[in-house]
Amino acid sequence: MDRGKIVAIITGVFSILLAVAYLILVQILDFRGEMKPAPITQVETLSVVATFDGLKDAQIESKIYIINQ
């Protein structure tokens, strides 16, 4: 046999084995059942945008305290 034919046969066998392994993997993953969506968190997110122009530290702290309550 010619070297090119041997390489072609080996490549073909490898390709077929790879395809069969892929099909087996897909069947195993499909066997696990229906895909369910990821759970949505029940934690409430709170977004606050605050600007403090010209206020002193004590005034800023009191404003933050009022917002957090």
Buried (B, 14 or more C-beta within 10 A) or exposed (E): EEEEEEEEEEEEEEEEEEEEEEEEEEEEEEEEEEEEEEEEEEEEEEEEEEEEEEEEEEEEEEEEEEEEE
